[in-house]
Amino acid sequence: MNTPFEPRTLVNGGMIKQFAGQSVSIMVRVESVAGTTLLGNSTDNQKLKISLPNEICAVPGAWVEVIGIASPNEGIRAKEVVEFGGEDIDFDTDSYNTMTQLLNNVKQFYRYG
């Protein structure tokens, strides 16, 4: 049985505050992981503190997608973390930031096709 995705907004670090209390998805480069706390940098170089649902094995420099609830203090209470295979991923941060801006500022275009 397929379970539908919970609606969420794709964001970068600079957008976190405006989505406080809402479900978001963000790409983060891991700085460190200690227990259930991940410290990292968003694609627009914002420092983030993420409360994890459980411990993960992500290494510093690795990219992860964090899905969770944004908090007003530029943090996230994660529901899920998707790891992308280590620090050797060449992730295009400029394109990701452009995409988040487009998706959040031109919503009418996506509603009507």
CNS distance restraints for C-alpha pairs under 8 A (distance, minus, plus):
assign (resid   7 and name CA) (resid  23 and name CA) 7.13 0.50 0.50
assign (resid   8 and name CA) (resid  22 and name CA) 7.56 0.50 0.50
assign (resid   8 and name CA) (resid  23 and name CA) 4.80 0.50 0.50
assign (resid   8 and name CA) (resid  24 and name CA) 4.77 0.50 0.50
assign (resid   8 and name CA) (resid  25 and name CA) 6.41 0.50 0.50
assign (resid   9 and name CA) (resid  23 and name CA) 6.53 0.50 0.50
assign (resid   9 and name CA) (resid  24 and name CA) 4.65 0.50 0.50
assign (resid   9 and name CA) (resid  25 and name CA) 6.01 0.50 0.50
assign (resid  10 and name CA) (resid  24 and name CA) 5.78 0.50 0.50
assign (resid  10 and name CA) (resid  25 and name CA) 4.79 0.50 0.50
assign (resid  10 and name CA) (resid  26 and name CA) 5.99 0.50 0.50
assign (resid  10 and name CA) (resid 100 and name CA) 5.93 0.50 0.50
assign (resid  10 and name CA) (resid 103 and name CA) 7.76 0.50 0.50
assign (resid  11 and name CA) (resid  15 and name CA) 5.91 0.50 0.50
assign (resid  11 and name CA) (resid  16 and name CA) 6.91 0.50 0.50
assign (resid  11 and name CA) (resid  24 and name CA) 6.62 0.50 0.50
assign (resid  11 and name CA) (resid  25 and name CA) 6.21 0.50 0.50
assign (resid  11 and name CA) (resid  26 and name CA) 5.44 0.50 0.50
assign (resid  11 and name CA) (resid 100 and name CA) 5.43 0.50 0.50
assign (resid  11 and name CA) (resid 101 and name CA) 7.97 0.50 0.50
assign (resid  12 and name CA) (resid  16 and name CA) 6.91 0.50 0.50
assign (resid  12 and name CA) (resid  26 and name CA) 5.88 0.50 0.50
assign (resid  12 and name CA) (resid  27 and name CA) 7.28 0.50 0.50
assign (resid  12 and name CA) (resid  42 and name CA) 6.18 0.50 0.50
assign (resid  12 and name CA) (resid  43 and name CA) 6.27 0.50 0.50
assign (resid  12 and name CA) (resid  44 and name CA) 6.51 0.50 0.50
assign (resid  12 and name CA) (resid  97 and name CA) 6.45 0.50 0.50
assign (resid  12 and name CA) (resid 100 and name CA) 6.70 0.50 0.50
assign (resid  13 and name CA) (resid  26 and name CA) 7.73 0.50 0.50
assign (resid  13 and name CA) (resid  41 and name CA) 7.97 0.50 0.50
assign (resid  13 and name CA) (resid  42 and name CA) 5.27 0.50 0.50
assign (resid  13 and name CA) (resid  43 and name CA) 7.10 0.50 0.50
assign (resid  13 and name CA) (resid  44 and name CA) 6.24 0.50 0.50
assign (resid  13 and name CA) (resid  45 and name CA) 7.33 0.50 0.50
assign (resid  13 and name CA) (resid  46 and name CA) 5.24 0.50 0.50
assign (resid  13 and name CA) (resid  47 and name CA) 7.63 0.50 0.50
assign (resid  13 and name CA) (resid  48 and name CA) 7.43 0.50 0.50
assign (resid  13 and name CA) (resid  74 and name CA) 7.37 0.50 0.50
assign (resid  14 and name CA) (resid  44 and name CA) 7.11 0.50 0.50
assign (resid  14 and name CA) (resid  46 and name CA) 6.78 0.50 0.50
assign (resid  15 and name CA) (resid  19 and name CA) 6.82 0.50 0.50
assign (resid  16 and name CA) (resid  20 and name CA) 6.41 0.50 0.50
assign (resid  16 and name CA) (resid  70 and name CA) 6.02 0.50 0.50
assign (resid  16 and name CA) (resid  71 and name CA) 7.22 0.50 0.50
assign (resid  16 and name CA) (resid  72 and name CA) 7.16 0.50 0.50
assign (resid  16 and name CA) (resid  74 and name CA) 5.76 0.50 0.50
assign (resid  16 and name CA) (resid  75 and name CA) 7.58 0.50 0.50
assign (resid  17 and name CA) (resid  70 and name CA) 7.33 0.50 0.50
assign (resid  17 and name CA) (resid  71 and name CA) 6.79 0.50 0.50
assign (resid  17 and name CA) (resid  72 and name CA) 4.86 0.50 0.50
assign (resid  17 and name CA) (resid  73 and name CA) 7.02 0.50 0.50
assign (resid  17 and name CA) (resid  74 and name CA) 6.07 0.50 0.50
assign (resid  18 and name CA) (resid  72 and name CA) 7.79 0.50 0.50
assign (resid  19 and name CA) (resid  23 and name CA) 7.78 0.50 0.50
assign (resid  19 and name CA) (resid  24 and name CA) 7.58 0.50 0.50
assign (resid  19 and name CA) (resid  70 and name CA) 6.16 0.50 0.50
assign (resid  19 and name CA) (resid  71 and name CA) 7.75 0.50 0.50
assign (resid  19 and name CA) (resid  72 and name CA) 7.96 0.50 0.50
assign (resid  20 and name CA) (resid  69 and name CA) 7.23 0.50 0.50
assign (resid  20 and name CA) (resid  70 and name CA) 4.67 0.50 0.50
assign (resid  20 and name CA) (resid  71 and name CA) 4.61 0.50 0.50
assign (resid  20 and name CA) (resid  72 and name CA) 5.05 0.50 0.50
assign (resid  21 and name CA) (resid  69 and name CA) 5.76 0.50 0.50
assign (resid  21 and name CA) (resid  70 and name CA) 5.46 0.50 0.50
assign (resid  21 and name CA) (resid  71 and name CA) 5.88 0.50 0.50
assign (resid  21 and name CA) (resid  72 and name CA) 7.74 0.50 0.50
assign (resid  22 and name CA) (resid  69 and name CA) 5.36 0.50 0.50
assign (resid  22 and name CA) (resid  70 and name CA) 5.87 0.50 0.50
assign (resid  23 and name CA) (resid  67 and name CA) 7.24 0.50 0.50
assign (resid  23 and name CA) (resid  68 and name CA) 5.43 0.50 0.50
assign (resid  23 and name CA) (resid  69 and name CA) 4.61 0.50 0.50
assign (resid  23 and name CA) (resid  70 and name CA) 6.54 0.50 0.50
assign (resid  24 and name CA) (resid  67 and name CA) 5.76 0.50 0.50
assign (resid  24 and name CA) (resid  68 and name CA) 5.61 0.50 0.50
assign (resid  24 and name CA) (resid  69 and name CA) 6.03 0.50 0.50
assign (resid  24 and name CA) (resid  70 and name CA) 6.45 0.50 0.50
assign (resid  25 and name CA) (resid  65 and name CA) 6.75 0.50 0.50
assign (resid  25 and name CA) (resid  66 and name CA) 5.61 0.50 0.50
assign (resid  25 and name CA) (resid  67 and name CA) 4.45 0.50 0.50
assign (resid  25 and name CA) (resid  68 and name CA) 6.64 0.50 0.50
assign (resid  26 and name CA) (resid  42 and name CA) 7.46 0.50 0.50
assign (resid  26 and name CA) (resid  65 and name CA) 5.62 0.50 0.50
assign (resid  26 and name CA) (resid  66 and name CA) 5.37 0.50 0.50
assign (resid  26 and name CA) (resid  67 and name CA) 6.68 0.50 0.50
assign (resid  27 and name CA) (resid  42 and name CA) 6.18 0.50 0.50
assign (resid  27 and name CA) (resid  43 and name CA) 6.58 0.50 0.50
assign (resid  27 and name CA) (resid  63 and name CA) 6.77 0.50 0.50
assign (resid  27 and name CA) (resid  64 and name CA) 5.76 0.50 0.50
assign (resid  27 and name CA) (resid  65 and name CA) 4.51 0.50 0.50
assign (resid  27 and name CA) (resid  66 and name CA) 6.30 0.50 0.50
assign (resid  28 and name CA) (resid  40 and name CA) 5.93 0.50 0.50
assign (resid  28 and name CA) (resid  41 and name CA) 5.49 0.50 0.50
assign (resid  28 and name CA) (resid  42 and name CA) 4.62 0.50 0.50
assign (resid  28 and name CA) (resid  43 and name CA) 6.54 0.50 0.50
assign (resid  28 and name CA) (resid  63 and name CA) 5.64 0.50 0.50
assign (resid  28 and name CA) (resid  64 and name CA) 5.42 0.50 0.50
assign (resid  28 and name CA) (resid  65 and name CA) 6.25 0.50 0.50
assign (resid  28 and name CA) (resid  66 and name CA) 7.13 0.50 0.50
assign (resid  29 and name CA) (resid  40 and name CA) 5.38 0.50 0.50
assign (resid  29 and name CA) (resid  41 and name CA) 5.22 0.50 0.50
assign (resid  29 and name CA) (resid  42 and name CA) 6.33 0.50 0.50
assign (resid  29 and name CA) (resid  43 and name CA) 7.59 0.50 0.50
assign (resid  29 and name CA) (resid  60 and name CA) 7.62 0.50 0.50
assign (resid  29 and name CA) (resid  61 and name CA) 5.73 0.50 0.50
assign (resid  29 and name CA) (resid  62 and name CA) 5.57 0.50 0.50
assign (resid  29 and name CA) (resid  63 and name CA) 4.49 0.50 0.50
assign (resid  29 and name CA) (resid  64 and name CA) 6.43 0.50 0.50
assign (resid  30 and name CA) (resid  38 and name CA) 7.08 0.50 0.50
assign (resid  30 and name CA) (resid  39 and name CA) 6.33 0.50 0.50
assign (resid  30 and name CA) (resid  40 and name CA) 4.45 0.50 0.50
assign (resid  30 and name CA) (resid  41 and name CA) 6.70 0.50 0.50
assign (resid  30 and name CA) (resid  58 and name CA) 7.17 0.50 0.50
assign (resid  30 and name CA) (resid  59 and name CA) 6.83 0.50 0.50
assign (resid  30 and name CA) (resid  60 and name CA) 4.96 0.50 0.50
assign (resid  30 and name CA) (resid  61 and name CA) 5.24 0.50 0.50
assign (resid  30 and name CA) (resid  62 and name CA) 5.44 0.50 0.50
assign (resid  30 and name CA) (resid  63 and name CA) 6.25 0.50 0.50
assign (resid  30 and name CA) (resid  64 and name CA) 7.26 0.50 0.50
assign (resid  31 and name CA) (resid  38 and name CA) 7.54 0.50 0.50
assign (resid  31 and name CA) (resid  39 and name CA) 5.41 0.50 0.50
assign (resid  31 and name CA) (resid  40 and name CA) 4.55 0.50 0.50
assign (resid  31 and name CA) (resid  41 and name CA) 6.99 0.50 0.50
assign (resid  31 and name CA) (resid  60 and name CA) 4.92 0.50 0.50
assign (resid  31 and name CA) (resid  61 and name CA) 6.28 0.50 0.50
assign (resid  32 and name CA) (resid  38 and name CA) 5.90 0.50 0.50
assign (resid  32 and name CA) (resid  39 and name CA) 5.27 0.50 0.50
assign (resid  32 and name CA) (resid  40 and name CA) 6.74 0.50 0.50
assign (resid  32 and name CA) (resid  59 and name CA) 7.33 0.50 0.50
assign (resid  32 and name CA) (resid  60 and name CA) 5.60 0.50 0.50
assign (resid  33 and name CA) (resid  37 and name CA) 5.78 0.50 0.50
assign (resid  33 and name CA) (resid  38 and name CA) 4.47 0.50 0.50
assign (resid  33 and name CA) (resid  39 and name CA) 6.32 0.50 0.50
assign (resid  33 and name CA) (resid  56 and name CA) 7.71 0.50 0.50
assign (resid  33 and name CA) (resid  57 and name CA) 7.95 0.50 0.50
assign (resid  33 and name CA) (resid  58 and name CA) 7.33 0.50 0.50
assign (resid  33 and name CA) (resid  59 and name CA) 7.84 0.50 0.50
assign (resid  33 and name CA) (resid  60 and name CA) 7.92 0.50 0.50
assign (resid  34 and name CA) (resid  38 and name CA) 6.51 0.50 0.50
assign (resid  35 and name CA) (resid  54 and name CA) 7.76 0.50 0.50
assign (resid  35 and name CA) (resid  55 and name CA) 5.50 0.50 0.50
assign (resid  35 and name CA) (resid  56 and name CA) 7.97 0.50 0.50
assign (resid  36 and name CA) (resid  51 and name CA) 5.95 0.50 0.50
assign (resid  36 and name CA) (resid  52 and name CA) 4.78 0.50 0.50
assign (resid  36 and name CA) (resid  53 and name CA) 6.77 0.50 0.50
assign (resid  36 and name CA) (resid  54 and name CA) 5.62 0.50 0.50
assign (resid  36 and name CA) (resid  55 and name CA) 5.07 0.50 0.50
assign (resid  36 and name CA) (resid  56 and name CA) 7.71 0.50 0.50
assign (resid  37 and name CA) (resid  49 and name CA) 6.99 0.50 0.50
assign (resid  37 and name CA) (resid  50 and name CA) 5.74 0.50 0.50
assign (resid  37 and name CA) (resid  51 and name CA) 4.94 0.50 0.50
assign (resid  37 and name CA) (resid  52 and name CA) 5.81 0.50 0.50
assign (resid  38 and name CA) (resid  49 and name CA) 5.94 0.50 0.50
assign (resid  38 and name CA) (resid  50 and name CA) 5.04 0.50 0.50
assign (resid  38 and name CA) (resid  51 and name CA) 6.55 0.50 0.50
assign (resid  38 and name CA) (resid  52 and name CA) 6.94 0.50 0.50
assign (resid  39 and name CA) (resid  47 and name CA) 7.32 0.50 0.50
assign (resid  39 and name CA) (resid  48 and name CA) 5.83 0.50 0.50
assign (resid  39 and name CA) (resid  49 and name CA) 4.82 0.50 0.50
assign (resid  39 and name CA) (resid  50 and name CA) 6.33 0.50 0.50
assign (resid  40 and name CA) (resid  47 and name CA) 5.82 0.50 0.50
assign (resid  40 and name CA) (resid  48 and name CA) 5.36 0.50 0.50
assign (resid  40 and name CA) (resid  49 and name CA) 6.69 0.50 0.50
assign (resid  40 and name CA) (resid  50 and name CA) 7.96 0.50 0.50
assign (resid  41 and name CA) (resid  45 and name CA) 5.27 0.50 0.50
assign (resid  41 and name CA) (resid  46 and name CA) 5.33 0.50 0.50
assign (resid  41 and name CA) (resid  47 and name CA) 4.66 0.50 0.50
assign (resid  41 and name CA) (resid  48 and name CA) 5.90 0.50 0.50
assign (resid  42 and name CA) (resid  46 and name CA) 5.19 0.50 0.50
assign (resid  42 and name CA) (resid  47 and name CA) 6.59 0.50 0.50
assign (resid  42 and name CA) (resid  48 and name CA) 7.02 0.50 0.50
assign (resid  43 and name CA) (resid  93 and name CA) 5.08 0.50 0.50
assign (resid  43 and name CA) (resid  94 and name CA) 7.54 0.50 0.50
assign (resid  43 and name CA) (resid  96 and name CA) 7.24 0.50 0.50
assign (resid  43 and name CA) (resid  97 and name CA) 6.70 0.50 0.50
assign (resid  44 and name CA) (resid  93 and name CA) 7.28 0.50 0.50
assign (resid  44 and name CA) (resid  97 and name CA) 6.91 0.50 0.50
assign (resid  48 and name CA) (resid  74 and name CA) 6.13 0.50 0.50
assign (resid  48 and name CA) (resid  75 and name CA) 5.44 0.50 0.50
assign (resid  48 and name CA) (resid  76 and name CA) 7.70 0.50 0.50
assign (resid  49 and name CA) (resid  74 and name CA) 7.34 0.50 0.50
assign (resid  49 and name CA) (resid  75 and name CA) 4.92 0.50 0.50
assign (resid  49 and name CA) (resid  76 and name CA) 6.74 0.50 0.50
assign (resid  50 and name CA) (resid  75 and name CA) 5.54 0.50 0.50
assign (resid  50 and name CA) (resid  76 and name CA) 4.85 0.50 0.50
assign (resid  50 and name CA) (resid  77 and name CA) 5.95 0.50 0.50
assign (resid  50 and name CA) (resid  78 and name CA) 6.56 0.50 0.50
assign (resid  51 and name CA) (resid  75 and name CA) 7.84 0.50 0.50
assign (resid  51 and name CA) (resid  76 and name CA) 6.30 0.50 0.50
assign (resid  51 and name CA) (resid  77 and name CA) 4.86 0.50 0.50
assign (resid  51 and name CA) (resid  78 and name CA) 5.81 0.50 0.50
assign (resid  52 and name CA) (resid  77 and name CA) 6.57 0.50 0.50
assign (resid  52 and name CA) (resid  78 and name CA) 5.13 0.50 0.50
assign (resid  52 and name CA) (resid  79 and name CA) 7.13 0.50 0.50
assign (resid  52 and name CA) (resid  80 and name CA) 7.72 0.50 0.50
assign (resid  52 and name CA) (resid  81 and name CA) 7.82 0.50 0.50
assign (resid  53 and name CA) (resid  77 and name CA) 7.91 0.50 0.50
assign (resid  53 and name CA) (resid  78 and name CA) 6.11 0.50 0.50
assign (resid  53 and name CA) (resid  79 and name CA) 5.90 0.50 0.50
assign (resid  53 and name CA) (resid  80 and name CA) 7.04 0.50 0.50
assign (resid  58 and name CA) (resid  62 and name CA) 6.39 0.50 0.50
assign (resid  58 and name CA) (resid  83 and name CA) 6.96 0.50 0.50
assign (resid  58 and name CA) (resid  86 and name CA) 7.03 0.50 0.50
assign (resid  59 and name CA) (resid  86 and name CA) 6.47 0.50 0.50
assign (resid  59 and name CA) (resid  87 and name CA) 7.09 0.50 0.50
assign (resid  60 and name CA) (resid  87 and name CA) 7.06 0.50 0.50
assign (resid  61 and name CA) (resid  86 and name CA) 7.22 0.50 0.50
assign (resid  61 and name CA) (resid  87 and name CA) 4.69 0.50 0.50
assign (resid  62 and name CA) (resid  83 and name CA) 7.82 0.50 0.50
assign (resid  62 and name CA) (resid  84 and name CA) 7.18 0.50 0.50
assign (resid  62 and name CA) (resid  85 and name CA) 7.15 0.50 0.50
assign (resid  62 and name CA) (resid  86 and name CA) 4.56 0.50 0.50
assign (resid  62 and name CA) (resid  87 and name CA) 3.96 0.50 0.50
assign (resid  62 and name CA) (resid  88 and name CA) 7.29 0.50 0.50
assign (resid  62 and name CA) (resid  89 and name CA) 7.25 0.50 0.50
assign (resid  63 and name CA) (resid  83 and name CA) 6.70 0.50 0.50
assign (resid  63 and name CA) (resid  84 and name CA) 5.93 0.50 0.50
assign (resid  63 and name CA) (resid  85 and name CA) 7.85 0.50 0.50
assign (resid  63 and name CA) (resid  86 and name CA) 6.95 0.50 0.50
assign (resid  63 and name CA) (resid  87 and name CA) 6.83 0.50 0.50
assign (resid  63 and name CA) (resid  89 and name CA) 7.16 0.50 0.50
assign (resid  63 and name CA) (resid  91 and name CA) 7.85 0.50 0.50
assign (resid  64 and name CA) (resid  81 and name CA) 6.52 0.50 0.50
assign (resid  64 and name CA) (resid  82 and name CA) 5.48 0.50 0.50
assign (resid  64 and name CA) (resid  83 and name CA) 4.65 0.50 0.50
assign (resid  64 and name CA) (resid  84 and name CA) 5.87 0.50 0.50
assign (resid  65 and name CA) (resid  81 and name CA) 5.67 0.50 0.50
assign (resid  65 and name CA) (resid  82 and name CA) 5.02 0.50 0.50
assign (resid  65 and name CA) (resid  83 and name CA) 6.67 0.50 0.50
assign (resid  66 and name CA) (resid  78 and name CA) 6.24 0.50 0.50
assign (resid  66 and name CA) (resid  79 and name CA) 7.78 0.50 0.50
assign (resid  66 and name CA) (resid  80 and name CA) 6.12 0.50 0.50
assign (resid  66 and name CA) (resid  81 and name CA) 4.71 0.50 0.50
assign (resid  66 and name CA) (resid  82 and name CA) 6.57 0.50 0.50
assign (resid  67 and name CA) (resid  78 and name CA) 5.65 0.50 0.50
assign (resid  67 and name CA) (resid  79 and name CA) 5.81 0.50 0.50
assign (resid  67 and name CA) (resid  80 and name CA) 5.22 0.50 0.50
assign (resid  67 and name CA) (resid  81 and name CA) 6.27 0.50 0.50
assign (resid  68 and name CA) (resid  76 and name CA) 6.20 0.50 0.50
assign (resid  68 and name CA) (resid  77 and name CA) 5.47 0.50 0.50
assign (resid  68 and name CA) (resid  78 and name CA) 4.07 0.50 0.50
assign (resid  68 and name CA) (resid  79 and name CA) 4.79 0.50 0.50
assign (resid  68 and name CA) (resid  80 and name CA) 6.67 0.50 0.50
assign (resid  69 and name CA) (resid  76 and name CA) 5.53 0.50 0.50
assign (resid  69 and name CA) (resid  77 and name CA) 5.19 0.50 0.50
assign (resid  69 and name CA) (resid  78 and name CA) 6.41 0.50 0.50
assign (resid  69 and name CA) (resid  79 and name CA) 7.67 0.50 0.50
assign (resid  70 and name CA) (resid  74 and name CA) 7.25 0.50 0.50
assign (resid  70 and name CA) (resid  75 and name CA) 6.14 0.50 0.50
assign (resid  70 and name CA) (resid  76 and name CA) 4.55 0.50 0.50
assign (resid  70 and name CA) (resid  77 and name CA) 6.54 0.50 0.50
assign (resid  71 and name CA) (resid  75 and name CA) 5.29 0.50 0.50
assign (resid  71 and name CA) (resid  76 and name CA) 5.62 0.50 0.50
assign (resid  71 and name CA) (resid  77 and name CA) 7.35 0.50 0.50
assign (resid  84 and name CA) (resid  89 and name CA) 7.49 0.50 0.50
assign (resid  85 and name CA) (resid  89 and name CA) 7.36 0.50 0.50
assign (resid  92 and name CA) (resid  96 and name CA) 6.45 0.50 0.50
assign (resid  93 and name CA) (resid  97 and name CA) 6.13 0.50 0.50
assign (resid  94 and name CA) (resid  98 and name CA) 6.22 0.50 0.50
assign (resid  95 and name CA) (resid  99 and name CA) 6.07 0.50 0.50
assign (resid  96 and name CA) (resid 100 and name CA) 6.26 0.50 0.50
assign (resid  97 and name CA) (resid 101 and name CA) 6.30 0.50 0.50
assign (resid  98 and name CA) (resid 102 and name CA) 6.14 0.50 0.50
assign (resid  99 and name CA) (resid 103 and name CA) 6.02 0.50 0.50
assign (resid 100 and name CA) (resid 104 and name CA) 6.13 0.50 0.50
assign (resid 101 and name CA) (resid 105 and name CA) 5.92 0.50 0.50
assign (resid 102 and name CA) (resid 106 and name CA) 5.63 0.50 0.50
assign (resid 102 and name CA) (resid 107 and name CA) 7.96 0.50 0.50
assign (resid 103 and name CA) (resid 107 and name CA) 6.08 0.50 0.50
assign (resid 103 and name CA) (resid 110 and name CA) 7.91 0.50 0.50
assign (resid 106 and name CA) (resid 110 and name CA) 7.30 0.50 0.50
assign (resid 107 and name CA) (resid 111 and name CA) 6.39 0.50 0.50
assign (resid 108 and name CA) (resid 112 and name CA) 6.32 0.50 0.50
assign (resid 109 and name CA) (resid 113 and name CA) 5.73 0.50 0.50
